[in-house]
Amino acid sequence: MEDVKDLWLKFNEYSNKLTIALGRTSNIVGEYAEHLAHKHYGGRLLDISGASADLEAPDGTLYQVKSRKIKGSPSTQLNVIRSWDFDFLVVILFESSGAIKKAVQVPVEVAKEYGASNNHQNGWVITTSQKFLNDHRSTDVTVSLSVLNK
């Protein structure tokens, strides 16, 4: 096994390279999820300072992208949603290996049903329960995004 110090240095080297390649923020998991969504839907990535959508597709559809790297159960709390000013929420859950475990495209009306108000964070949070991830009104995009992740 490699020395912890060597692993640490390699981790930082590659984290810095990813941050530069993705070109937006140092939230590598979130930025990579947005990168995959952009490749899938096309269009343009929106300014990172925006409170609502992350991506505008060529047809004008607005997507908010949320992601997490998880271990074990896919049930986790997503980062706060500060505005419902988008058409679809795209949730991408990565396995610890970086593979996509689950990805869903959720209509905003459905996402709102699962959003719990969080005054402390000034927005709403969604927990990726089995009910949420498998809601029949959402579209499973795991396979199509996984192809882009290979």
N, C-alpha and C positions, 0 to 999 in steps of 0.2 A: 504494500500500500504506500501511496505517496505521502510525503510529509505534509502536515496540515498547513505549514507556511507556504509550501509550493502550491497546494490546492488553492489557498487564499489568493495568491498572486495571479494564478491562471484565471480564477473566477473574476477578479477585477479587470484583468486584461480583456477578457471576452465580454464582460458587462459593458465596459467602455466602448468596445468596438460595436456592440449592438446598439448602444445609445446613439452613436454617431451614424450608423447605417439607417436607423429608424428616423433619426433627425428631429425628434420632437421633445420628449421629456426623458427622465431617467426611470420612469415606471415601465420597465421592460416588458412585463407580462401584458399590461394594458396596451402599450404601444404596438406590441406584436399582434395582439388580437385585432386592433384597428387596422393594422397592415393586412392581415388575412381577410378581414371584412371588405377592405378596399379592393383587394384583388378579386374577391368574389362578386361584389356588387358593381364595381367600377365607379365612375364619378370622381368626386374629389373629397379629400379630407378637409374638414373645416378647422378653423382656428382653435387652438387648444384652450383658449380662454373662454370659449363659449360654454354656457351652462346647460345647453340642451343637446343638440345632435353632434355627432362626431363625423358623420359622413353624409354627403348628399349624392345620391345615385343620378345617373344621366336623366332619368325621368322626373327628377325633383323629389323623390322619396327620401325622407330623412331617417337616418339610423343612429341610435344611441348604442354604443358598444360597451359591455361590461364583461369582465373576465376575472378568473381566479385560477391559481395553480393549487390543486387540492391533493390531499392524501386520504385514501379511504373513501368515506361517504361523500357523495357529491353535494350534500346539504351544507351550504355555507351562506354567509351574508355578503351580498354584493356591496360595492361602494355606493355612497349616497347618490340618489337621483335628485337633482335640484330643480328640474323643470320637466314637464310632460310635453314639451314642444318638439315632438318627433313623431314619426309614423310607426316605427318598429324598434323594439329593444332586441338587440342581438346579444345573447349570453353565450360565452365560450368558456368551458371548464377544461383546463389542461391537467393531465396526469403529471406526476412528479418527473416523468421522463421527457415531458414536453409534448407528448402526443395529445390529441384532442379526445377527451373522454365523452363530452356531450356538448352540442351546440344547438341552440334553438333561436328561431326568429319569432318574437312575440309581438302581436299587435298592441299598440299603446293602451287601448281600452282594457285589454286583458292584463297587461303589466300593472295598470293602476289598481286593479282588484287585489293584487298581491302586495302592493306597496303599503308599508306601515309608516305612518308619519313619525318623524324623528326631529323634534324641535331643537335638540342639542346640535344636530348637524344641519339644521335648516333645510330639510328635504324629506325624502322617503327612502326606505330601504326595503329590499326584497331578499327573502331567504329562498335559496334554490332547493326547495323541498321536492320530493317525487311528484307531488300534485302539480307544482309549478312547471317542472321540467317536462312533464308528460301531458300537459293540458291539450286537449284535442283541437283547440282553436289556434294553437301555435304550430309552426313548421319546424321539423327536425332538419337541421342543415349540417349535422355531424359529418356525414359522408362527403358532401361537396367541399366543406372546409378542410377536412382531413386530407383530401387529394392535394390541396394547395400547401399543406404542411409537410409534404414528403419531399 
